[in-house]
């Protein structure tokens, strides 16, 4: 699989499973590649580890939800 396509599919898998526990091994299995391959590719392209990316995405998603719920609550007041 081409490296960019591999990365796209890894990102899609992460987004689709953001609320679930995600292990690099699971992503690698899903993409039919080694854990080492996806870790190196992810870090090379994104300049961040998969683990750190997932943490940041979860924090960002939580912030989005918090802002949405706050706005929704203000509209209902």
C-alpha positions as CSV (number, residue, x, y, z in Angstrom):
1,X,0.0,0.0,0.0
2,X,1.3,3.5,-0.8
3,X,2.6,5.4,2.2
4,X,0.1,8.3,1.8
5,X,-2.8,5.9,1.5
6,X,-1.6,4.0,4.5
7,X,-1.5,7.2,6.5
8,X,-4.9,8.3,5.3
9,X,-6.4,5.0,6.3
10,X,-4.7,5.2,9.7
11,X,-6.2,8.7,10.3
12,X,-9.6,7.5,9.2
13,X,-9.4,4.5,11.6
14,X,-8.4,6.8,14.5
15,X,-11.3,9.2,13.7
16,X,-13.8,6.3,13.5
17,X,-12.6,4.9,16.8
18,X,-11.7,8.0,18.7
19,X,-14.1,7.2,21.6
20,X,-12.7,3.7,21.9
21,X,-9.3,2.4,23.3
22,X,-6.9,2.5,20.3
23,X,-3.6,0.7,20.2
24,X,-1.0,1.1,17.5
25,X,-1.0,-2.7,17.1
26,X,-4.7,-2.6,16.3
27,X,-4.2,0.1,13.7
28,X,-1.3,-1.8,12.1
29,X,-3.5,-5.0,12.0
30,X,-6.3,-3.1,10.4
31,X,-3.9,-1.8,7.8
32,X,-2.1,-5.1,7.3
33,X,1.3,-3.6,8.1
34,X,3.7,-3.8,11.0
35,X,3.5,-1.6,14.1
36,X,6.9,-0.3,13.4
37,X,6.0,0.7,9.8
38,X,3.0,2.7,10.8
39,X,4.8,4.3,13.8
40,X,7.7,5.5,11.6
41,X,5.5,6.7,8.8
42,X,3.2,8.5,11.1
43,X,6.0,10.3,12.9
44,X,7.8,11.1,9.7
45,X,4.8,12.7,8.0
46,X,3.1,14.2,11.0
47,X,6.1,14.9,13.2
48,X,4.2,13.4,16.2
49,X,3.7,9.9,17.5
50,X,0.4,8.1,17.0
51,X,-0.2,8.0,20.7
52,X,0.3,11.8,21.1
53,X,-1.9,12.4,18.0
54,X,-4.7,10.4,19.5
55,X,-4.4,12.2,22.9
56,X,-4.5,15.6,21.1
57,X,-7.4,14.6,18.9
58,X,-9.4,13.4,21.9
59,X,-8.7,16.7,23.8
60,X,-9.6,18.7,20.7
61,X,-12.8,16.7,20.3
62,X,-13.7,17.2,23.9
63,X,-13.2,20.9,23.5
64,X,-15.4,21.0,20.5
65,X,-18.2,19.1,22.3
66,X,-17.9,21.4,25.4
67,X,-18.2,24.5,23.2
68,X,-21.2,23.0,21.4
69,X,-23.0,22.0,24.6
70,X,-22.3,25.5,26.1
71,X,-23.7,27.2,23.0
72,X,-26.7,24.9,23.0
73,X,-27.4,25.6,26.7
74,X,-27.2,29.3,26.1
75,X,-29.7,29.1,23.3
76,X,-32.1,27.1,25.4
77,X,-31.9,29.6,28.3
